[in-house]
Amino acid sequence: MNSKSDKEPGNNQISREAVDWLLKRIIHIPKNWLIISSIFILLSTFQVNGGEKLTFKFQVTNTTAIFLALTWLPSILKIFALTGGAVKTPAGEITGSSMMPMLQSLTGDTLGYLIEQTKLAEDVAPPQQQLEMRQIRHEWQKAYASTVPGSEARQQIERLSQRYKELRSSLPSGAKRTFEMESIAGRMRALAPEVNFSASEVNNLLKSNDQGKRLLGLSITEWSGDANYFYAVLSIINNSETAFEQTCALRAAQKMVSQLNEQQKKDLLSALIHQRNFNEAEKCWIRPNSNRWALSDRILSLLEK
């Protein structure tokens, strides 16, 4: 007969069901990460020898092994988080505190990408697993935020906003641009609690014609959950330039639902019903079986309460 402790996880433990569900998602390496890792692996095997005659040789090197190992980094880090932040080895126990220096040693791009990928998984996770996913994401966010001095947080998040705008205009669609943009979104998410924008500044960001500034405004609004920005966010849901921008707006709207009055709830319901008629030409981005569909389902459920 199983004891209660065998059936129910403690306050500091993650449920077996959460592990089973999430492992199915995280063992699969993110497509963009896999593409970039594969490029580096291929380049590391290509050697050119000079001299009287150029020769080309393919050879597996130590560098190849390193890049091959890094291919699994997103999954390894997420699995580590799911174990409760402690892994026993013959040499001792690796804990969350000992892992923090390793997380901090990752590049900002990498941490930002991990944050956004974890958030995407959280968007579609069953309700009972969302808390675990959120815990994982918060670890990534703390690791990145700790690399930026508080006095520089605002300047850094504004630079990220500008970089996002530049990427959209300079890079063609593809794996590289997707990686860069998701990384920027993740880093903005990590810095949002560290910056202090006035209400008028946030409204101006949300209403800007600059996509980078709108993303910054949405990052701050999602973190604050302030319903004073509702109609600015609703406008972005209805008029998003991209599916990704609408994803960010839906996340912000979800945080506000409990504060909305009846008219605002009706307006949000109407917008969701319209946007769920998926049509890219008309910029209705909520496609069935997408993370935006899952987000809209959750918002609709909250509106019914």
C-alpha positions in Angstrom: 0.0 0.0 0.0 1.4 3.3 -1.0 1.8 6.0 1.6 0.5 9.6 1.1 4.0 10.8 0.5 4.3 8.3 -2.4 1.1 9.7 -4.0 1.4 13.4 -3.4 4.5 15.5 -4.1 5.8 17.7 -1.4 5.9 21.5 -1.7 9.5 21.3 -3.0 9.0 18.4 -5.3 7.7 18.1 -8.9 5.0 15.6 -9.6 5.8 12.4 -11.6 2.9 13.3 -14.0 4.6 16.6 -14.7 7.9 14.9 -15.4 6.3 12.3 -17.7 4.4 14.9 -19.6 7.3 17.3 -20.0 9.9 14.7 -21.0 7.8 13.9 -24.0 8.2 17.6 -25.1 11.8 18.3 -24.0 13.6 15.2 -25.3 12.7 16.5 -28.7 15.4 19.1 -29.5 14.0 22.5 -30.7 14.2 22.7 -34.5 16.0 26.1 -34.6 18.5 25.0 -32.0 19.1 21.7 -33.9 19.7 23.6 -37.2 22.2 26.0 -35.7 24.0 23.3 -33.8 24.2 21.1 -36.9 25.8 24.0 -38.9 28.5 24.4 -36.2 29.1 20.6 -36.1 29.5 20.5 -39.8 31.8 23.5 -40.0 34.0 22.0 -37.2 34.7 18.9 -39.3 35.8 20.8 -42.3 39.6 21.5 -42.4 41.6 23.2 -45.1 45.4 22.7 -45.4 47.5 25.2 -47.3 50.8 24.7 -49.1 51.6 24.1 -52.7 48.3 22.5 -53.1 45.1 23.1 -51.1 43.7 20.0 -49.5 40.3 19.6 -47.9 39.7 17.1 -45.1 36.7 16.1 -43.0 37.6 15.0 -39.5 35.9 14.8 -36.2 37.7 17.0 -33.6 37.3 17.9 -30.0 35.4 21.0 -31.1 32.9 18.7 -33.0 32.3 16.8 -29.8 31.7 20.0 -27.8 29.1 21.2 -30.4 27.5 17.8 -30.4 27.1 17.8 -26.7 25.7 21.4 -26.8 23.0 20.1 -29.1 21.3 18.6 -26.1 21.8 21.6 -23.8 18.1 22.8 -23.8 16.9 19.3 -22.9 19.6 18.7 -20.3 18.9 22.0 -18.5 15.2 21.4 -18.5 15.6 17.9 -17.2 17.8 19.1 -14.4 15.2 21.6 -13.4 12.5 18.9 -13.3 14.6 16.7 -11.0 14.1 19.4 -8.3 17.5 21.0 -8.9 19.6 18.2 -7.6 21.4 15.3 -9.3 23.4 12.7 -7.4 26.7 11.6 -8.9 29.6 9.5 -7.6 31.5 12.7 -6.8 28.6 14.2 -4.9 25.4 16.1 -5.5 25.0 18.8 -8.1 22.4 21.3 -6.8 20.7 24.4 -8.3 23.1 26.7 -6.6 26.1 25.0 -8.2 24.4 25.1 -11.6 23.8 28.9 -11.5 27.4 29.8 -12.4 27.0 27.4 -15.4 23.7 29.1 -16.5 25.3 32.5 -16.1 28.2 31.4 -18.3 25.8 30.8 -21.2 25.5 33.7 -23.7 22.5 36.0 -23.4 21.2 34.8 -26.8 21.1 31.2 -25.5 19.4 32.1 -22.2 16.9 34.3 -24.0 16.0 31.4 -26.4 15.6 29.0 -23.5 13.3 31.4 -21.7 11.0 31.8 -24.8 11.0 28.1 -25.6 10.0 27.3 -22.1 7.3 29.9 -22.2 6.0 28.4 -25.4 5.8 25.0 -23.8 4.0 26.6 -20.8 1.4 28.1 -23.1 0.2 24.6 -24.2 0.9 22.7 -21.0 -2.0 21.1 -19.2 -3.1 23.1 -16.1 -1.4 20.8 -13.6 2.0 21.2 -15.4 2.0 24.9 -15.8 3.4 25.6 -12.4 6.4 23.3 -13.0 7.0 24.9 -16.4 6.9 28.4 -14.8 9.5 27.4 -12.2 11.8 26.3 -15.0 11.3 29.6 -16.9 11.9 31.6 -13.8 15.3 30.0 -13.3 16.4 31.0 -16.8 15.1 34.5 -16.3 16.9 34.9 -13.0 20.1 33.6 -14.6 19.9 36.2 -17.4 18.8 39.1 -15.2 21.7 38.5 -12.9 24.1 39.3 -15.8 22.7 42.8 -16.3 23.3 45.4 -13.5 20.1 46.9 -12.3 21.2 50.4 -13.3 21.6 49.2 -16.9 18.4 47.2 -17.2 16.4 49.9 -18.9 19.1 50.7 -21.3 19.6 47.1 -22.2 15.9 46.4 -22.7 15.6 49.4 -25.0 18.6 48.1 -27.0 16.8 44.8 -27.3 13.8 46.6 -28.6 15.9 48.3 -31.3 17.6 45.1 -32.2 14.2 43.4 -32.7 13.2 46.1 -35.1 16.5 45.8 -37.0 16.2 42.0 -37.3 12.7 42.2 -38.8 13.9 44.6 -41.5 17.4 43.1 -42.2 17.1 39.3 -41.9 15.0 37.1 -44.2 12.6 34.7 -42.7 14.3 31.5 -41.5 15.8 29.7 -38.6 18.4 32.4 -37.8 15.9 35.2 -37.6 13.4 33.1 -35.6 16.2 32.2 -33.1 17.3 35.8 -32.7 13.8 37.1 -32.3 12.7 34.5 -29.8 15.9 35.1 -27.9 15.2 38.9 -27.7 11.7 38.2 -26.5 13.0 35.9 -23.8 15.6 38.5 -22.6 12.9 41.2 -22.5 10.8 38.9 -20.4 13.6 38.5 -17.9 14.3 42.2 -17.6 10.7 43.4 -17.5 10.5 43.2 -13.6 13.8 45.2 -13.4 12.7 48.3 -15.3 10.6 51.2 -14.3 8.4 52.7 -17.1 5.6 55.2 -16.3 2.1 54.4 -17.4 2.2 56.9 -20.2 5.5 55.5 -21.5 4.0 52.0 -21.5 0.9 53.2 -23.4 3.2 55.0 -25.9 5.1 51.8 -26.4 2.0 49.7 -27.0 0.6 52.2 -29.5 3.9 52.7 -31.4 4.3 51.9 -35.1 7.7 50.3 -34.1 7.3 46.5 -33.6 10.3 46.5 -31.3 8.7 49.1 -29.0 5.4 47.3 -29.1 7.1 44.0 -28.0 8.8 45.9 -25.2 5.4 47.3 -24.1 3.8 43.9 -24.2 6.6 42.4 -22.1 6.1 45.0 -19.4 2.3 44.7 -19.6 2.3 40.9 -19.3 4.6 41.2 -16.3 2.4 43.8 -14.6 -1.0 42.4 -15.6 -2.3 46.0 -15.4 -5.8 46.2 -17.0 -5.3 50.0 -17.6 -3.5 48.9 -20.8 -6.3 46.6 -21.9 -7.6 48.5 -25.0 -4.0 49.1 -26.2 -3.4 45.3 -25.9 -6.7 44.5 -27.5 -5.8 46.7 -30.5 -2.6 44.7 -31.0 -4.6 41.4 -30.8 -6.9 42.7 -33.6 -4.1 44.2 -35.7 -1.0 42.2 -35.1 1.6 42.4 -37.8 2.8 38.9 -37.1 1.6 35.7 -35.3 4.4 36.1 -32.8 3.3 39.6 -31.9 -0.3 38.3 -31.3 1.0 35.5 -29.1 2.7 38.1 -26.9 -0.6 40.2 -26.8 -2.7 37.2 -25.9 -0.3 36.4 -23.0 -0.7 40.0 -21.7 -4.5 39.8 -22.1 -4.7 36.5 -20.1 -3.0 38.2 -17.2 -5.6 40.9 -17.1 -8.8 38.9 -17.4 -9.6 38.9 -13.6 -9.5 42.7 -13.6 -11.7 43.4 -16.6 -15.2 44.8 -16.4 -18.1 43.3 -18.3 -17.8 45.5 -21.4 -14.1 44.7 -21.6 -14.8 41.0 -21.3 -17.3 41.3 -24.2 -14.8 43.2 -26.3 -12.1 40.6 -25.7 -14.5 37.7 -26.4 -15.5 39.3 -29.7 -11.9 39.8 -30.7 -11.0 36.1 -29.9 -14.0 34.7 -31.9 -13.0 36.8 -34.9 -9.3 35.9 -34.7 -10.0 32.2 -34.4 -11.3 32.3 -38.0 -7.7 31.6 -39.1 -6.7 33.6 -42.2 -3.2 34.9 -42.6 -4.2 37.2 -45.5 -6.6 39.0 -43.1 -4.1 38.8 -40.2 -6.3 36.4 -38.2 -3.4 34.5 -36.6 -5.1 32.0 -34.2 -4.7 28.7 -36.1 -6.2 25.5 -34.7 -3.6 23.3 -32.8 -1.2 26.3 -32.3 0.0 27.8 -29.1 -2.3 30.8 -29.9 -5.3 28.5 -30.0 -4.4 27.0 -26.6 -3.9 30.5 -25.2 -7.3 31.7 -26.6 -8.9 28.6 -25.2 -7.7 29.5 -21.7 -8.8 33.1 -22.0 -12.2 32.0 -23.2 -12.5 29.6 -20.2 -11.5 32.5 -17.8 -14.1 34.8 -19.4 -16.8 32.2 -18.7 -16.1 32.2 -15.0 
